[in-house]
Amino acid sequence: MEQSVQIITVSTRDLDAARKFYVSGLGWEPLLDVPGEILFFQVAPGVALGLFDAVKFAEDLNTTGVTGPAGLTLSHNLPGPDAVDRCLDAAAEAGATILKPGQKAAFGGYHGHFRDPIGLIWEIAHNSGWSVDADGRVRIGLVEP
């Protein structure tokens, strides 16, 4: 199998809350919105995030008892600490719960965390050692801000 991910799909018990938070609250534009079933957003070149109604998600997997996200964090890297704080503030205003306000991170950057209304945890970070080459290759370094 090729080392590649094009779609990250997360089960949610409240697709309407997800839509309200991401579309109305944060201003994200859906790639596809099927009410009562699934909502897709492009989150990077060639990468989409799908938020799938939990019942439909379980049906699609031909199983039962599938719950929402656990032990999963999506990260969003920004150009500086001020941008991190502004993003955390915008998320809180849109309905997120701040789990960790912006602060110096153990990895040498600056970060904070929020939980969206469906339980998905986001890390909002600045790491000056993070970069993406012209060919899309990610570089991660541990560098002070």
NORVEN-V107993 format. One record per backbone hydrogen bond with DSSP energy under -1.0 kcal/mol. CO is the residue of the C=O (numbers start at 1). NH is the residue of the N-H. Records with the same first field share a line. If there is no record, write none. Layout:
BEGIN
CO->NH  NH
END
This chain:
BEGIN
2->4
6->48
8->50
10->52
12->54
14->18
15->19
16->20
17->21
18->22
19->23  24
20->25
21->26
22->28
32->40
34->37  38
37->53
38->34
39->51
40->31  32
41->49
44->47
47->43  44
48->8
49->41
50->10
51->39
52->12
53->57
54->58
55->59
56->60
57->61
58->63
59->62
74->123
76->125
80->84
81->85
82->86
83->87
84->88
85->89
86->90
87->91
88->92
89->93
90->94
91->96
92->95
97->115
100->113
103->111
105->108
109->105
110->126
111->103
112->124
113->99  100
114->122
115->97
116->119
120->116
121->74
122->114
123->76
124->112
125->78
126->110
127->130
131->139
133->136
137->133
139->131
141->143
END
